[in-house]
Amino acid sequence: MFFAPPPVLETTVFARLPDELQSARGDNEWVRGQPHGGPAKSLLEGPSFGPDGLLYCVDVLNGRILRVSGSGQFEVLAEYDGWPNGLKFHQDGRIFVADYKNGIMEFDIRTGRVTPFVVRFNLERFKGVNDLFFAANGDMYFTDQGLTGWQDPSGRLFRVRPDGQINCLLDNLPSPNGLVMDRNETALYVAVTRANAVWKVPLLRNGTVGKVGTYVQLSGGGGPDGLALDAQGRLVIAHVGLGAVWVMSPVGEPAWRIRSTVGLHTTNVAFGGPDLQTLYITESESGTILTARLDVPGKPMYGGAQAR
């Protein structure tokens, strides 16, 4: 199936990670485990706006949690022994981090301490968690990606209830990555990077998963990475390796192509600004945060900034 090319939006640079924060650890275990040509100085991911209206993100390679001021200045809030991939705010103000090396972690912004929250399932360590999302009822969903792909399609999707109950919902994904719920929260969209697709995962009334299908099939680049949703239910897809972010209508038709003006590694996205109508995009190759102004505001997040 082919669609007419969508209109193109160009990005502008909001902030760039300064050189002194780009290569503190140099050649480390994470770098040595990546394919040739992967980022070697920093890797920005996990943008998320806090209740204070400021942008928070992580640097996977250097194990950092960062905050970015309204003028684009970076502040290191924590640096620890981990590989943080994703970051989300809880409604009670807590910050949770999907850490590839350790599991789901909790970050106390007052003390700067990063402590374990969920690091095992049935006594088994995770393969390598990637991203997380909070539903309106407080359920946490997260992806367990590890080194899975078509050679080993055993990536997993988990849910953690507010009472601590953990369920594995899927265990057959070739590299699950970013995730977000649809507008009515009856299904999850999951970026399945090595399949170059976004899967739709319907949730049944009894809490189990219904018939899973491909929602959007992409081509080229490295596949979908981070996801977001706008107030109309349109899905925003960061297409890493293509330097693009796609905005798809609720029925899966391309509505916009947002083009990076800096590099090809468009990894994660988040809506911000006073009206939640500005999309913030991490471009990991250059350590840059890009912005694009959209025609529809983002859907407010569980514990993040709200439109004012």
C-alpha positions, 0 to 999 in steps of 0.5 A: 500500500502506498500513500501520497508523500506527506508535507514536510516539517523542518526542525530547528536546534533547541539545545546541544550537549556541550563537548565537555559532557560528550565523552567523559567515559570514552571507550566503555563496555556499552560502546564495545557492544555496539555495531560499527559506526554507533555513537561513541561519545554520547547517546541522548534518549528518553526526553520527558517533561516534568511537572516543572515544565522542564525537559529531562533526558538521559545519556545512555553511554555515560550513565547520566540523567540530565535536565535542560533549561528553557534556554537549552542549558544542560545540567547533570542531575545524576551520573551512575553505573548504568545505561539509562534508555528511557525516563518517565514521571510518575504522578506522585513526582517520582522519576522512573528510568528504564536502564538497559544494564540494571532494569527499572530504576527509581531516581530521587531528584532531591538526593540524586540517588538512583535505586532499583525498582524492578530488576528481575522477573521470576528471579530472572534478570531482564535482557536489557530494558529499553523504554517505559510508559504509565497508563492513566490508572498507574500501570507501568508498561516497559519493553525488554529489548536486549540484543533481540532481533530477527535472529532471536525474536524473544524480546518482551513486553511487561506490565507492573501494576500499582500493587507491584504485580508483574506480568509478561504480556509478550515474549516474541518481539524482535527488538521491542523499543519505544511504547505508548498507549492509544487515546482510549488506553485500550491498546499499546503501540510498540516500536519493534525496531528490527521488524521496522514496524510498529505493532498494535497490542490490544488489551482485553478486559481481563488484562491479557493481550488480544490479537496483535498486528502490524499497525505501521510498516516502515522501510529503510533506516534502522527502524522505529525507536521512540513513540508519542501520541497527540491529543487526536490520537495520532502516533508520532514515530522517531525513525532512527537512521533515517533522520525522520519523525513520522506523524501517522493519523489514527488510522495509520496514514502519514500526516507529516514527515518531520525532517532532521536538519542535523543528523540521522539518529532521531531516537526519541520524541516528547511534546512540550511547551506551554501548549504541548504543541512543540515536539522535542526530538533527540538526535543522538549522533550529534547530542542535539535536541531538535524541535518542530511545531505541530498543528495538534498538541500532544496528549498529556502524560501521566506525571509530566507537564500539562498544557497551561 
